[in-house]
């Protein structure tokens, strides 16, 4: 990306050196240019084809002559037939199909704060609750009554309501505060809702408007979809049951991961908001409508495993997920979001608003090993969820189509393989550019008997299991290279694949998944993202009846459960965790709940060693895992929490340079920024990021103000434990925090002193440490990140 950028600016003849931080800042600026180009492009386009636009209105500008905002919108801005959604809870305004010239004219209206083109988003595709530290009959599960009466709203592809995970046996009445509905549609009636699945809605108007613009399909494609909350994709059913599925005995996926399946909050109630459509993604206008509806309905937690999917994070005022989630959080609703699957690239984390809980993915101590056995006797370790007829040790010829140098053949893309070359053989396919399971289908159609899926350098050693349609095994980059070297060294290479079922007690675990979105935060590096990681690799959860476990149209298998990987799977673990904490502590704010999970998160794996990075095989850093791996056994009683009020968020938006009108786009209400501009690093976040200029001379100080609230024993004294980053000095004042019945909050100042000429920055371009407060019982830990960063 950098080389393309330099080439376009004719900088290639210059000789200069970029620091990691300078490169990060330059890429960030370039990506912001791309964002603005993508946002403004549809408005400035000469193409007059109607498109969907989201119009942010200053609600207080409504003339009193209009009885409702809708009357005002349809009278002054557009016609009723063109309006798709009106928003009046988390957002004020409407979405409508307009010509670009009409949208441009609306942008000049004095009551219009923002005109935003509708964009397509994408999904961030049994033992995991225990791996979060939950235990039967004690701890958070017991103290929260398994999340009973907390309502989790899941924004996804809908739900398959008949699954055992969603039965309502022994659940009490639907909470009286619930105001939602069970919306009916194709193959979905009010009888599909119960005391577990208490609400279901679907939002398709943005999706249908985009389909009309693209043609020839004019709406929901009912040959593959249900125009209702019913799930035709499987992703929504999987995430909903991960967050709050009931206990299900004899659960498995074709024999793999057999045991008892359960969600993180088994008694929590579910409200499903279908905003994503099979093969079509999820549109911002529909997502905003779901945010609006869910808050009015009365959800306590929102789980949204959706993101840009392009590795670019928009400014908050151009990001409807950031806008909608702020509206929810400001009303006390906890919002959990996925960090994206564009790792291990740096600055790949998405959903980075400071009011969101941003969740990366780690492994659990269960795996599905499969071995590639080469003709020379060498055994290479991989993974697979193949459940068909085994190869039973029979050796087959081995071929790598990529040795010809044709990229499509190396990737086993559609119609790229010569049947005469691969028939009757095991085929090596390189990972990337097409779904992993689709490559196996290409091999099968060409007559291959098996597939070895080889990672490239970008995926490293990160492996996920797939329910392949033919015998197949995924290998890491090093093992994949070994197979290719073997093929090159012999005239008649052979191999077989040995499938070894399910193994538990795997060490090390957790390991940061190679695909998990990584920091630094590309928008505002003063806020460390992701916040933490949770189980997101090879997760067993409920599945739809519409498609097989691969999701491919040609996969006719039926399965009650499926095993998936992605930050999509990590996000609902935290959604369920938030429901448990909300049930145990009803008075905690969303920020307090997130703080409890961050400050008690684990840094070590099940060997009691520092967590590793699956991509590199080296120790991972807070850019990979944030505050650590969620540990709910400790989060129930964190001792202290870092709380954040709505006014703190608005001050933060002032601090990063947003003006009152821009802030109003996010917050709905006009704000007045303080006369003295706040510092963004002083947002009361449970982490500290110290950014130093590379041109500073000698030791330089940065100070950070934080306030903690005592949620433990009424009287307590906490003292700091400091682990300073290498070559950095960290001090804290005061030297102890004394809490009493009348003094529940205490503030402190952390001072970080560094000489940029002597900073020991690692491969990630940063140095890491921590500050912890302890009273002898609790350990309240916050990561410290030190890096160089210059404003362009």
C-alpha positions, 0 to 999 in steps of 0.5 A: 500500500505504501509503495503504491501511494509513493508511486502515485505521488512520484516519490519513488526517486527520493531516499528517506527512512520511515519509522513504523509510527510514521508509516502508520500515520501516513497509511492512516492519512491515505486511508482517510483520503480513500474514505472521503473519496468513497463517501463523497464520490456517490454524491458528486457523481454525474451518474443520476441513477437513484441510490440510497442515502442516509440523511442526518437531520437536526431534529430541533430545527423541525418547524412546529407546523409539522406534527411529526418529523416524518411529516416534515421529512416527506414535505420538505426533503423527499416523497413518502415513496422514496423514504426507506427508514426514519430514525428517531432514537439513536439517530435523527433523520431518514434514509431514502432512495435519491438521485446524487444531485438531489442528495447533493442539494439536501446537503446544503439544507440548513437543517441537514447535518450530514448526507451519507451514501448507504454502504454494504457491510460484511459479517466477520465470519460447547467448551468455550464458556468454560474457557472464559473461566465460567464454572457450574454452580459457582462464580458468575454463572451462579451469581447472575442466574445464568443471565436470566432476564437480561435481553441480548439483541443480535444483529445478524442474518436471523435465526433458525428458531426450532433449534434446541438451543432456543427452547424456553423450558423452565424460563420465567415470563418475558421481562415486563419491560420488553416492548419488542415484537415477533415480526412475521414473514416467510416461514416465520410466525409468532409461534416461532417466538417464545420465552427464550426468543422473545423478539424477532424483526427483519430489516430489508429496505436498504438491501432491496433498494440496493438490489433495485439499483443493481438489477435485475433482482428487485428485492430479497431473492426468495430462491435463497432467502426468507423475507422474514427473521428466519436464517438462510445463512447460518451465521446469525443462528450460530452467533445467537446460540453462542451468546445465549444458547440453552444447554443442549446434550449430545451436541456435535458437528458430524461427530466432532466436538461432541458434548454439551453445547451451551451459550455464555449466558444460557438463560438470557433472552434473545431478540433477533434483528435480521439486517444481513442477507445471504450473499448480499451483506448488510446495509448501513441504513438497515443496521441503523434501523435495527439500532433504533428499534432495539433500543426502543424495544428494551434490549440490554446488550447488542451483539454485532459481528459486522464490519466494513470488511475492507480494513478501513475504519471510517471517522465516527461521524461517517460510520453508522455502526459508530453512530448507532452504537453511541445512541445505544450506549448513551442509553445504557445498552452495552454493545459488543462488536467484532474486531474484524478478520484482516489480521495479522496485518497491523492497524487492521482492527475495525469497530474502534469507537471508544464506546464499543467493546471491540473483540478479537479472537483467540483459540481454545484448548480444543482442536481437530487435528489431521496429518498429511503423511508424505511418501517419504514418511514425514508427517505434517500436522494440520487441521480438518473437520472432514467427516466423510469416508477416510483415506485409510492410509492409502497413498495417492499421487500428489500435485501442486498446480501452482508450480506452473506459475499461474496464480489462479491454478495455485489458488484453485480458483473456479475453472482453473484446474486441468482434470487431466493433471489432478484426476485421482490425485491429492491437490495442493491449493494455496489459501486466499482469494476464494473461500477455503471450502470452495477450493475443495469443491473445485478440486472435487469437480476436477476429479481430485481425491483430496486437498492440502490447503497451504497457508501463505506468509500472510496467514502464517501458522494460523489454522481453522477447521473446515467441514470440507466436501472431500478429504482435506487438511489445512497446513500452516505456511511452514508445513505447506512449504515443506510439502511443495519442497517434497514435490519438487524433490521427487519425480513421483510424490505421494501422500495421504491424509489421516483425520484424528477427530477431536482433541481437548486439553491442547496447549498452548491456549489461548493463542491469538488467532492469526486472522484477528484484527490488530492494532494500533488504532488507525483512527485515534491511536490514543485509544488501544484497540482491540479491547480484549480477545475471546474464543473465536476459533473452531466454535461449535454452535447452532446452525440453520437447516437451509445450507450445509456446514460449508455454506456452499450451495452444493453442500446438501448436508444437514447439521444441527450444529456447525463449527466456525471461526472468526471474530464473529464468533468471539463477539457473542462470547463477550455479548453473553459475558456482558449479559451475565455481568449486567444480571449480577450488577444491574447498576453497572454502565456499559463502560463499567462492564467493559472495564471489569472485563479489561482489567481482569483479563488474562495475559498467560496461556494454559501453560502459565506462559505469555500468550503467543501469536499464532501468525508469528509463533512469538509472544503476542502484544496488546496490539494483538490482544488489547487488555488480554483474554476475557476471564469471567471468573475474575470480572464478576468482582473486579474491585475497581472500574473505570467508568465513562459518562456521555459527557466524557465521550463528547469531550473526547470528540472535542479533543480529537478536533470534531466541531459541534455540528460534527459531534451532533451527527453522533450524539443527536444533541448539540454540544459545546466544547470546553474553552480549553481543549481536552486531551484525547488521552485523558478519556477515562479508558482502562488502558494508556497509550503514550504517543511521543514525537520523534523530533523531541529532544531528550526525556519527554513527559506525558501525563494521564488522568484516570478515575476509578470507582470502587465496586468492592468492599466499602473500605479499601486501600489500593496501591500501584504495581508498575511494570514499565516498558523498557527504557521508559519511566512510569510514575503514579500519584498519589501512591495509594487510593483510599476508599470509604463509604463516602469516597467511592471514586478516586483519581490519579495521574500516571506520568510516562517519561521517555527519550525517543532516541533511546526507546526500545521499540519491538517489531510492532513499533511500540513498547508495552507495560502496565499499571495495576492497582491492588488491595491484596485481593484484587488486581486491577490491571491496565496496559501501557503502550508507548510509541512514536507518532508524528502528526502529518 
